[in-house]
Amino acid sequence: MSTPAVLNVGFYNYVMTDKIVALVSADSAPMRRLVQSLRKSGKIIDATQGRRTKSVLFTTGEEVVLSAISQETLAKRLNTGEMVPDEE
């Protein structure tokens, strides 16, 4: 059985690639309001390690993942297959 592909969303936090629906910038006011309302309802997984949120990952479930990495960088990682950093 093969290992499912995961995307490194920063600081050794990973999201399964088959669960990602959308990668969105967190810069707009509507997105910030959405994140605040989801935070109140407990549906946020914060993977920023206290840093500024740059992107929001929507998943197939109810959870939304916050990342300190831009959505362009995350999309590039998805397209190039750079999922897990080299571990030695």
N, C-alpha and C positions, 0 to 999 in steps of 0.2 A: 504494500500500500504506500503510495507516494505521500510525501509531506506537503500539506497545503501551503501555498505561497503567502507570505506575509510582507507587508510594507512597513518599513521603518519610518515612523512619524516623528522621530527625534527622541534623544535621551534614552535609547534602548527600550522604547515603547513601540509596539507593533500592532497592526490591524490586518486581519485576514483580507486578502485582496478580493475574494469572491463575495465579501459582505459590503464592499464600498459601492455606494450608489452615486455620490457626487462629491467633488472637491470644490469648495467655494471660498473666496476671499472673505476675511472677517472684517474688512475695512468699512463697509457701508453701514449706515445707520440702521436700516431694516435688519441686517444680519446681526448687529449688536443687540438690538431689541429681542430678536428671536433667541439668541444665546442666553440673554438674561432670563427670559421666561422659561426656557428649558432648564436652566440652572436651578430656578425655584422649584420646578417639578421633579428634579433629581434625575434627569435623563442625560446629563452631561458627563462625559469621561474626559477629564482634563489631563492631557499629556504634555502640557507646556512647561512643567517643572517651575512654575512661577514667572515665566517669561511672557512677553507680549504675545497674544494670540494672533497669528497671521492667517491661518486657514481653519476651515470647519469641514469635517468629513461626515457626511450623512451615510448611515448604514442601513442595511435591509431591516434591521430591528428597530426598536424605539430609541436606541442610543445614538448620540451625536458625539464625535470625538473632536477635541480642540487640539491644534498643533501649533508650535512656534515656528514651523517651517512653512514657507510660502507654498501656495497650491501649484505654482509653476514647477517648483523643485519636486514636489510629491508626484506630480503628473509625469515628470521626466523619469523619476525612479520607477514608476509603473511601466512606462513605455520601454525603458532600456533593460528592465529586469533586475535593476539594482534594488533588491528587496532587503537582504540581510547583510550587514557589514561583515567584512572578513574577520573571523575570530581565530586567533592563533593560540 
